[in-house]
Amino acid sequence: MAERQFGVGLYSPKVAARVARISYQHFQAWAKAGLLHAAKIPVGRKSESIYTYHDLLLIRLIARLKAQDIRPKNIKTALDTISLMSGGDHDAWLRATIYVTDGVVVAILPEKPEWNPIAVSRGPQKMAVVFFPELIAELKEELVPRAKFPYIDLNPAVLGGAPVIKGTRVSVKAVLSVLEAGEDPTKAYPDITWDEVGNAQEYDRFLQVA
């Protein structure tokens, strides 16, 4: 039955494995290890596992983490920690920025700015405390020198770390897009000023030179 759902958002294990470009054996191993959370549908007197499009994305993520030599046990710890930090939401990883550093899976969660970044494969540990206490501040100062750009800010918890007008969620890119369209950014975004717009233009030139 689930086999016939192909293309409408519900996939049988074999179809999900094929679409996700992994072997069925790997798929079964990951399911057995608790990395996947299938739903069940009745098929006669039995039930059959089905997977959603989000599940396929998760399988791709697992494959990429495996390619970085992250063990299945650590991948499960990472996914479980992201879910835990988001109140039990198994799809919370979709909102996270995930990367690997020194063999550790790291996540930045928009709903947990006070914890970002998190060493999720080692449980809920603050990366800034565990591994690089000054890295975020150093990188921010390098990317956005305060003396030159007092109106520009960069925060991993805001728009994924995109440069924004300080105190807002208005990105430098958005401001420049409005200008390029021949419109007034202060009307499109009433919370910003022309001084901030000018600083955004200067910052864009700074990035291009850098």
Buried (B, 14 or more C-beta within 10 A) or exposed (E): EBEEBBEEEBBBBEBBBBBBEBEEEBBBEBBEEEBBBBEEBEEEEEEBBBBBEBBBBBBBBBBEBBEEEBEBEBBBBBBBBBBBBBEEBBBBBEBBBBEBBEEBBBBBBBBBEEBBBBBBBBEBBBBBEBBBEEEBEEBBEEBBEEEEBEBBBBBBBBBEBBBBBBEBEBBBBBBBEBBEEEEEBBEBBEEBBEEBBEBBBBBBEBEEEE
